[in-house]
Amino acid sequence: MAEEESDQEAERLGEELVAIVESPPGPVGFRAAGDGRGGAGGGSCGVGGFGISSRDYCRRFCQVVEDYAGRWQVPLPQLQVLQTALCCFTSASASFPDECEHVQYVLSSLALSFFELLLFFGRDEFYEEPLKDILGSFQECQNHLRRYGNVNLELVTRIIRDGGPWEDPVLQAVLKAQPASQEIVNKYLSSENPLFFELRARYLIACERIPEAMALIKSCINHPEISKDLYFHQALFTCLFMSPVEDQLFQEHLLKTDCKSGIDIICNTEKEGKTMLALQLCESFLIPQLQNGDMYCIWELIFIWSKLQLKSNPSKQVFVDQCYQLLRTATNVRVIFPFMKIIKDEVNRISLSLNFK
């Protein structure tokens, strides 16, 4: 029943995507991201043979595909949505110029979405229907889209050909904690878009496959370029938070992380809905600063801590008590000012009766 419903959805999606090229173009005033002018963005993205600009087509295409993909919460029907979308886009793009930022954006988005969903499947399933048909369509479309030279699309095609996102022997060695030289691992990591490794790490963490996630994340942190991506440091803290026995490694990585980067990591963690982890991270950065009398980033850390503390426990009395506990660890009297401000702002108390030594 679900399969029949998925097929009907795919048919309706195809009809809706075909209708885009037959309908009038969007409003002239629409501006693409990063384009400061009206009209077609990036000079080379002109009007295709259908009478609609590639910019307007791509915008409306993304809206429709996101709507249909959002109707499913399981990977296979979502892959079928992307299959239909990629086939329709391949046909429509035949009239678009070879160099167009909007076409590149759509192709990269489709490739990354395909890759993310393929993480749910093992190599054996690649040779079974309906996944076999979906992957065949993807590779056929890539052959027609080769003129665009989209790196992400080409990379996903190669990964499909090699058996899937988990099948590389170097990756297998990393995940299984088998011996592999850092030089070989770095060469493999350099062969893909770092975002692909982020998606793998996110999948492993979501599945609570923490040892494998940590092995991959540590390899990425040891890579000279990928280590600059704060996500992997955030992911390592997440894994260590989920593995209390790794407290020493948590503290070691904390010492290696600058407070400015720590603030970004804390904010990103909170945006993902992990309030308690964000609060623990914030306290882990804040308390050593208080103990050392270091004012570096102290205002930002105290402000963020106040928001996280109240989000985790709305009690105003608990909030004031926690402020007092933190103040007791401080060795620099100047930290009283940010604490006074947050208590005044959050608790609405002008007169404070806190004693300091």
DOFIRO-264856 format. One record per residue (C-alpha): x, y, z; residue in three letters. Coordinates in steps of 0.001 Angstrom, whole numbers, padded with zeros to 6 digits. Layout:
        px        py        pz   residu
         X         Y         Z      ALA
...
This chain:
        px        py        pz   residu
    000000    000000    000000      MET
    002806    002380    000937      ALA
    004637    001460   -002283      GLU
    001553    002244   -004382      GLU
    001130    005578   -002582      GLU
    004814    006381   -003194      SER
    004419    005647   -006915      ASP
    001377    007920   -007118      GLN
    003271    010697   -005322      GLU
    006177    010327   -007748      ALA
    003787    010622   -010687      GLU
    002174    013767   -009246      ARG
    005612    015235   -008527      LEU
    006697    014625   -012119      GLY
    003597    016362   -013434      GLU
    004115    019333   -011133      GLU
    007777    019708   -012100      LEU
    006961    019522   -015803      VAL
    004305    022206   -015261      ALA
    006971    024624   -013999      ILE
    008486    025048   -017447      VAL
    005039    025551   -018972      GLU
    003948    028265   -016506      SER
    004880    031958   -016620      PRO
    008191    033022   -015019      PRO
    008262    034263   -011406      GLY
    008197    037929   -010381      PRO
    010916    040107   -011865      VAL
    011881    041447   -008442      GLY
    012959    038044   -007074      PHE
    016613    037984   -006061      ARG
    018664    034831   -005732      ALA
    020919    034360   -002747      ALA
    024069    036389   -003130      GLY
    022718    038300   -006129      ASP
    022400    042031   -005564      GLY
    020467    042655   -008777      ARG
    017050    041854   -010139      GLY
    016754    039653   -013196      GLY
    018790    036514   -013814      ALA
    021615    036027   -011359      GLY
    025230    035546   -012300      GLY
    025135    036936   -015863      GLY
    025374    033478   -017458      SER
    022066    032206   -016020      CYS
    019768    033404   -018754      GLY
    016386    032342   -020109      VAL
    016166    028756   -021293      GLY
    014366    027405   -024316      GLY
    011168    027059   -022254      PHE
    010853    030827   -021715      GLY
    011685    030647   -017998      ILE
    015045    031690   -016574      SER
    017209    029018   -014985      SER
    017114    031048   -011783      ARG
    013305    031047   -011571      ASP
    013084    027420   -012608      TYR
    015601    026338   -009947      CYS
    013828    028328   -007245      ARG
    010430    026828   -007990      ARG
    011930    023364   -008525      PHE
    013472    023397   -005023      CYS
    010205    024521   -003417      GLN
    008251    021666   -005019      VAL
    010846    018969   -004280      VAL
    011242    020043   -000641      GLU
    007470    019895   -000226      ASP
    007201    016350   -001597      TYR
    010275    015008    000212      ALA
    008982    016455    003486      GLY
    005875    014288    003274      ARG
    007926    011171    004051      TRP
    009918    010257    007147      GLN
    011627    007137    005764      VAL
    014554    007042    003298      PRO
    013273    004890    000399      LEU
    010241    007052   -000577      PRO
    012422    010134   -000191      GLN
    014946    008592   -002585      LEU
    012125    007968   -005050      GLN
    011169    011644   -004795      VAL
    014772    012604   -005558      LEU
    014881    010116   -008450      GLN
    011861    011750   -010091      THR
    013236    015211   -009322      ALA
    016657    014506   -010827      LEU
    015153    012993   -013992      CYS
    012892    016035   -014470      CYS
    015727    018453   -013767      PHE
    017957    016646   -016261      THR
    015344    017123   -018999      SER
    014684    020769   -018136      ALA
    018369    021715   -017810      SER
    019069    020762   -021415      ALA
    018121    024329   -022369      SER
    020110    026045   -019618      PHE
    023636    027448   -020033      PRO
    026636    025325   -019067      ASP
    027776    027797   -016418      GLU
    025011    028768   -014029      CYS
    025281    029124   -010256      GLU
    021618    028201   -009723      HIS
    021928    024953   -011665      VAL
    025095    024139   -009708      GLN
    023281    024804   -006431      TYR
    020421    022453   -007343      VAL
    022745    019695   -008545      LEU
    024839    019895   -005368      SER
    021710    019883   -003198      SER
    020334    016820   -004985      LEU
    023688    015029   -004756      ALA
    024073    015711   -001027      LEU
    020477    014651   -000339      SER
    021005    011437   -002303      PHE
    024200    010740   -000373      PHE
    022579    011386    003009      GLU
    019780    008921    002264      LEU
    022188    006280    000917      LEU
    023758    006129    004381      LEU
    020741    004055    005471      PHE
    021507    001265    002997      PHE
    024143   -001458    002856      GLY
    025990   -002640   -000229      ARG
    023751   -005694   -000729      ASP
    020656   -003499   -001017      GLU
    022250   -001574   -003879      PHE
    021618   -004584   -006127      TYR
    017976   -005070   -005133      GLU
    014870   -003324   -006419      GLU
    013733   -000603   -006088      PRO
    017099    000806   -004973      LEU
    018864   -000693   -007994      LYS
    016520    001197   -010348      ASP
    016943    004461   -008398      ILE
    020726    004271   -008530      LEU
    020632    003365   -012210      GLY
    018569    006489   -012911      SER
    021019    008604   -010914      PHE
    024002    007398   -012946      GLN
    022140    007824   -016236      GLU
    021212    011395   -015308      CYS
    024809    012119   -014335      GLN
    025906    011084   -017831      ASN
    023567    013725   -019306      HIS
    024584    016337   -016731      LEU
    028320    015808   -017121      ARG
    028689    019096   -019021      ARG
    028045    020987   -015773      TYR
    031050    019373   -014095      GLY
    029338    019300   -010693      ASN
    031864    017824   -008259      VAL
    029327    016554   -005729      ASN
    027235    014820   -008378      LEU
    030338    013155   -009816      GLU
    031481    012122   -006352      LEU
    028155    010480   -005460      VAL
    028254    008630   -008801      THR
    031686    007281   -007920      ARG
    030524    006266   -004433      ILE
    027530    004423   -005924      ILE
    029821    002648   -008374      ARG
    032108    001607   -005508      ASP
    029270    000019   -003553      GLY
    028024    002786   -001290      GLY
    029098    005384    001272      PRO
    030460    002830    003762      TRP
    032468    000565    001462      GLU
    035818    002308    001007      ASP
    038510    000052    002540      PRO
    040266    002961    004262      VAL
    036976    004098    005806      LEU
    036287    000540    006904      GLN
    039687    000398    008603      ALA
    039041    003700    010387      VAL
    035588    002651    011623      LEU
    036872   -000717    012840      LYS
    039903    000891    014536      ALA
    042242   -001163    012363      GLN
    045819    000016    011743      PRO
    046096    002592    008946      ALA
    048740    005252    008444      SER
    047610    008836    008874      GLN
    049015    009590    005415      GLU
    046715    007026    003778      ILE
    043752    008183    005868      VAL
    044414    011838    004975      ASN
    044620    010975    001279      LYS
    041228    009283    001484      TYR
    039691    012162    003467      LEU
    040985    014626    000873      SER
    039228    012698   -001903      SER
    035736    013755   -000794      GLU
    033818    016857    000168      ASN
    034239    017237    003987      PRO
    030457    017604    004227      LEU
    030161    013926    003247      PHE
    032155    012950    006345      PHE
    030016    015277    008462      GLU
    026895    013501    007195      LEU
    028453    010119    008006      ARG
    029354    011308    011512      ALA
    025856    012690    012092      ARG
    024338    009378    010975      TYR
    026578    007339    013290      LEU
    025818    009604    016263      ILE
    022073    009453    015562      ALA
    022315    005646    015509      CYS
    024354    005798    018750      GLU
    027263    004019    017085      ARG
    029570    006139    019204      ILE
    032879    004201    018906      PRO
    032659    004322    015095      GLU
    031620    007968    015142      ALA
    034530    008889    017407      MET
    037002    006987    015224      ALA
    035849    008886    012112      LEU
    035706    012249    013887      ILE
    039208    011865    015365      LYS
    040586    011057    011903      SER
    038933    014213    010532      CYS
    040342    016310    013391      ILE
    043823    014954    012599      ASN
    043465    016071    008958      HIS
    045214    019430    008388      PRO
    042304    021014    006473      GLU
    039192    019221    007722      ILE
    040233    019943    011318      SER
    039403    023615    010637      LYS
    035714    022693    010398      ASP
    034235    023315    013865      LEU
    031538    020685    013338      TYR
    033980    017837    013981      PHE
    035094    019364    017273      HIS
    031446    019818    018230      GLN
    030750    016209    017233      ALA
    033658    014966    019336      LEU
    032296    016787    022397      PHE
    028880    015253    021653      THR
    030351    011743    021527      CYS
    032361    012307    024688      LEU
    029232    013619    026426      PHE
    027512    010360    025460      MET
    030491    008349    026793      SER
    031108    009425    030420      PRO
    034123    007085    030684      VAL
    035945    009416    028285      GLU
    036043    012348    030716      ASP
    039816    012721    030447      GLN
    039660    012996    026661      LEU
    036833    015533    027070      PHE
    039054    017703    029275      GLN
    042050    017316    026951      GLU
    040089    018456    023910      HIS
    038608    021291    025935      LEU
    042097    022634    026655      LEU
    042933    022551    022940      LYS
    039834    024548    021962      THR
    039890    028347    021951      ASP
    037001    030000    023821      CYS
    035848    031847    020681      LYS
    035543    028538    018857      SER
    033959    027066    021973      GLY
    031227    029708    021901      ILE
    030414    028829    018280      ASP
    030314    025134    019198      ILE
    028016    025822    022172      ILE
    025618    027884    020034      CYS
    025542    025292    017255      ASN
    024898    022539    019802      THR
    021975    024484    021269      GLU
    020536    025101    017788      LYS
    020416    021323    017326      GLU
    018195    021070    020405      GLY
    020876    019630    022723      LYS
    020378    022088    025583      THR
    021922    019998    028350      MET
    025036    019277    026297      LEU
    025312    022966    025398      ALA
    024981    023900    029079      LEU
    027657    021422    030115      GLN
    029976    022675    027397      LEU
    029365    026277    028427      CYS
    030158    025511    032076      GLU
    033232    023545    030995      SER
    034600    026627    029212      PHE
    033335    029135    031781      LEU
    034492    027624    035076      ILE
    038242    027485    034208      PRO
    038016    031128    033077      GLN
    036484    032070    036429      LEU
    039025    030055    038393      GLN
    041946    031558    036481      ASN
    040607    035122    036669      GLY
    040696    035275    032858      ASP
    038246    037806    031372      MET
    038691    036493    027801      TYR
    035187    035845    026374      CYS
    033776    035964    029918      ILE
    030851    038286    029087      TRP
    029771    036096    026161      GLU
    030129    032880    028146      LEU
    028172    034190    031132      ILE
    025399    035559    028899      PHE
    025070    032264    026995      ILE
    025234    030296    030235      TRP
    022351    032348    031678      SER
    020112    031590    028688      LYS
    020939    027866    028772      LEU
    020516    027609    032538      GLN
    017056    029189    032437      LEU
    016077    027062    029451      LYS
    017033    023897    031309      SER
    015465    025085    034596      ASN
    013154    028146    034525      PRO
    013272    028609    038333      SER
    014547    032128    039115      LYS
    015674    031072    042587      GLN
    017721    028181    041190      VAL
    019185    030595    038645      PHE
    020341    033037    041349      VAL
    021735    030153    043432      ASP
    023684    028865    040422      GLN
    025051    032352    039762      CYS
    026241    032492    043357      TYR
    027889    029075    043064      GLN
    029794    030159    039975      LEU
    030808    033447    041572      LEU
    032320    031561    044482      ARG
    034822    029977    042055      THR
    035896    033347    040609      ALA
    039290    034867    041400      THR
    038777    038150    039547      ASN
    036363    040602    041191      VAL
    035470    042113    037791      ARG
    033315    039098    036920      VAL
    030714    040474    039333      ILE
    029579    042918    036633      PHE
    028397    040426    033989      PRO
    026705    038373    036727      PHE
    024958    041466    038095      MET
    023726    042282    034604      LYS
    022274    038843    033868      ILE
    020574    038649    037259      ILE
    019090    042108    036774      LYS
    017969    041240    033223      ASP
    016650    037771    033934      GLU
    015317    038067    037490      VAL
    014459    041771    037427      ASN
    016218    042468    040715      ARG
    017916    045816    041084      ILE
    019134    045208    044633      SER
    021381    042200    045075      LEU
    022544    040878    048416      SER
    025575    038806    047371      LEU
    028722    038868    049456      ASN
    032170    038545    047902      PHE
    035490    037890    049499      LYS
